[in-house]
């Protein structure tokens, strides 16, 4: 009986969270993303807001659903959560760039599952900033520091 009541409460809280802006994925609203490119891998930091009604449930039931949604939003193939709390997450993604040898790399096109209001991509010798982007088109090359 308690489980049924809890499921009704969760459904009531998630339903309003599904409708919303392009920066929103379920109960998470993305604020900004930073991708730090390191050779072919990347460390991605995402800052977000969680709906007030869901915050309590995340604290009560754990972060597994939050972590899954963060990975869904970022949409990198071989990625894992290093840290996640109620305001931001840090993700390590393997093989996001192609290694062309001699320290040269290519970061290909990438699509997020939401519109990212502020995206910063930091390569060893270059930083690119984007606003309101769901997809990085064209890709770009960069060189490692070593």
C-alpha positions as CSV (number, residue, x, y, z in Angstrom):
1,X,0.0,0.0,0.0
2,X,2.8,2.4,0.9
3,X,4.5,1.6,-2.4
4,X,1.3,2.4,-4.3
5,X,1.0,5.7,-2.6
6,X,4.6,6.5,-3.2
7,X,4.2,5.7,-6.9
8,X,1.2,8.0,-7.2
9,X,3.2,10.8,-5.6
10,X,6.1,10.2,-7.9
11,X,3.8,10.2,-11.0
12,X,2.2,13.4,-9.8
13,X,5.5,15.1,-9.4
14,X,7.0,13.9,-12.7
15,X,4.0,14.7,-14.9
16,X,4.6,18.5,-14.6
17,X,8.3,18.0,-15.0
18,X,7.9,16.3,-18.4
19,X,6.3,19.4,-20.0
20,X,8.6,22.4,-20.2
21,X,11.5,24.2,-21.9
22,X,14.1,22.8,-24.3
23,X,16.7,22.8,-21.5
24,X,14.6,20.4,-19.5
25,X,14.9,16.6,-19.4
26,X,12.3,15.1,-17.1
27,X,12.9,16.8,-13.7
28,X,16.3,18.2,-14.6
29,X,16.8,21.7,-16.1
30,X,20.3,22.1,-17.6
31,X,22.1,25.4,-16.8
32,X,25.5,24.9,-18.4
33,X,27.9,22.2,-19.6
34,X,31.7,22.4,-19.8
35,X,33.6,19.8,-21.9
36,X,37.3,19.6,-21.0
37,X,39.1,17.7,-23.9
38,X,42.2,15.7,-22.9
39,X,43.6,13.8,-25.8
40,X,40.8,11.4,-26.9
41,X,38.9,11.6,-23.6
42,X,36.9,14.3,-21.9
43,X,35.7,15.4,-18.5
44,X,32.3,16.9,-18.7
45,X,30.8,19.1,-15.9
46,X,27.1,19.8,-16.0
47,X,25.3,22.2,-13.8
48,X,21.5,21.8,-13.4
49,X,18.5,22.4,-11.3
50,X,16.2,19.6,-10.1
51,X,12.5,20.3,-9.5
52,X,11.8,21.0,-5.9
53,X,9.4,18.2,-5.4
54,X,11.8,15.7,-6.9
55,X,14.8,16.8,-4.8
56,X,13.3,15.2,-1.7
57,X,12.7,11.9,-3.6
58,X,16.3,11.9,-5.0
59,X,17.6,12.3,-1.4
60,X,15.2,9.7,-0.1
61,X,15.5,7.0,-2.9
62,X,19.0,7.6,-4.1
63,X,20.7,9.1,-7.2
64,X,20.6,6.2,-9.6
65,X,17.8,7.7,-11.7
66,X,19.5,11.2,-11.6
67,X,22.8,9.7,-12.8
68,X,21.1,7.8,-15.6
69,X,19.3,11.0,-16.8
70,X,22.6,13.0,-16.7
71,X,24.2,10.4,-18.9
72,X,21.2,10.4,-21.2
73,X,21.3,14.2,-21.5
74,X,25.0,14.4,-22.3
75,X,24.7,11.5,-24.8
76,X,28.3,10.2,-24.9
77,X,28.8,6.5,-25.7
78,X,31.4,5.4,-23.2
79,X,30.8,7.6,-20.2
80,X,30.6,7.2,-16.4
81,X,29.6,9.4,-13.6
82,X,32.5,10.5,-11.3
83,X,30.4,12.7,-9.1
84,X,26.7,13.8,-8.9
85,X,24.7,15.8,-6.4
86,X,21.6,17.8,-6.5
87,X,23.2,20.7,-8.5
88,X,25.9,19.3,-10.7
89,X,27.6,16.2,-12.1
90,X,31.1,15.4,-13.3
91,X,31.3,12.7,-16.0
92,X,34.3,11.0,-17.6
93,X,33.9,10.0,-21.2
94,X,36.3,7.8,-23.1
95,X,37.1,8.1,-26.8
96,X,35.1,11.3,-27.6
97,X,37.7,12.4,-30.0
98,X,39.6,10.7,-32.8
99,X,43.3,10.3,-32.4
100,X,45.1,11.1,-35.7
101,X,48.6,10.7,-34.3
102,X,51.4,13.1,-33.5
103,X,49.2,14.8,-30.9
104,X,46.4,15.8,-33.3
105,X,42.8,15.0,-32.4
106,X,39.4,15.6,-34.0
107,X,36.3,16.2,-31.8
108,X,33.4,15.2,-34.1
109,X,29.8,16.5,-34.2
110,X,27.9,15.8,-31.0
111,X,24.2,15.9,-30.1
112,X,22.8,16.5,-26.6
113,X,19.3,15.4,-25.6
114,X,18.4,18.9,-24.6
115,X,19.3,22.5,-25.6
116,X,22.3,23.5,-23.5
117,X,22.0,27.2,-22.6
118,X,25.7,27.7,-22.2
119,X,28.3,25.2,-23.5
120,X,32.1,25.6,-23.2
121,X,34.5,23.3,-24.9
122,X,38.0,23.5,-23.6
123,X,40.8,22.0,-25.7
124,X,44.5,22.3,-24.7
125,X,45.1,25.4,-26.9
126,X,41.6,26.7,-27.6
127,X,38.3,27.4,-25.8
128,X,35.0,27.6,-27.7
129,X,31.8,28.9,-26.2
130,X,28.3,28.3,-27.5
131,X,24.8,29.4,-26.4
132,X,21.5,27.6,-26.8
133,X,23.0,24.6,-28.6
134,X,21.6,21.0,-28.9
135,X,24.2,19.9,-31.4
136,X,27.8,20.8,-32.2
137,X,28.0,20.6,-35.9
138,X,31.1,20.1,-38.0
139,X,33.4,19.2,-35.2
140,X,36.9,20.7,-34.8
141,X,40.5,19.7,-34.5
142,X,43.0,20.4,-31.7
143,X,46.5,19.4,-30.5
144,X,47.5,17.9,-27.2
145,X,49.9,19.7,-24.9
146,X,52.4,16.8,-24.8
